[in-house]
Amino acid sequence: MQAVKIAQQCLLCRQDSDALICDHCTDDLALFECKKYDYNLLNWPKAKRGLKHLTANNVLALADYQWPLSRLLTGLKFSNKILHANALAKLFVAHALRSRCTLPQALIPVPLHPRRYQERKYNQSIELGKPISALTGIPLVTDVITRHKATQTQTSLSSAQRKSNMKNAFTLRRPLIYQHIAILDDVITTGATVEAMHQLLKKHHPSLQVDVWCMCLTLEH
């Protein structure tokens, strides 16, 4: 019996495609030159300036938070479009992780406060982490850090307000058994959220190597 081919369209151009993002649209994306910066965007002065308060060892992202990736992330975050997470994860692994020798031993997605999770019914960072974990073999660890503080939405806050907003927002539930982890988020602007997680982890595990992975950075223009 011949298998039935399921019709699929590119998420960006809506043309028939074998991939969630077709080759033509992929070629048109303005992705960061991760290889140029030795697969660490902290080696790029423009990114370093925007993340000046972030003290992690390594930062990786696909691109600036601009259309069309911003549309995919908005659809994932607010409309439960999980296919967007699969497409972004495949793009991240193919572009941002290429040629990397040492991968982290675990992925820790940024947790949502329980109230926000009840409203949304899913965590976009976890949904991004699932396919990244499947593609790389890196375990996705979702039960080690909780968000006990119901923080304000960060969008309209200044850098200082974001930092204050995230102060003491997270709790470490149990000790880590890893020496190298990556915090995973969807979008990073100033890095206040991931820095709060980073500080918590380093407080309990000073020698821990912490990378930060996200789909997009919000760069200054």
PyMOL commands that set and color helices and strands:
alter all, ss='L'
color gray80, all
select helices_A, chain A and resi 23-28+41-43+45-50+69-79+82-95+114-120+124-136+159-166+192-204
alter helices_A, ss='H'
color red, helices_A
select strands_A, chain A and resi 58-60+63-64+106-109+145-147+170-172+180-188+209-217
alter strands_A, ss='S'
color yellow, strands_A
deselect
rebuild
show_as cartoon
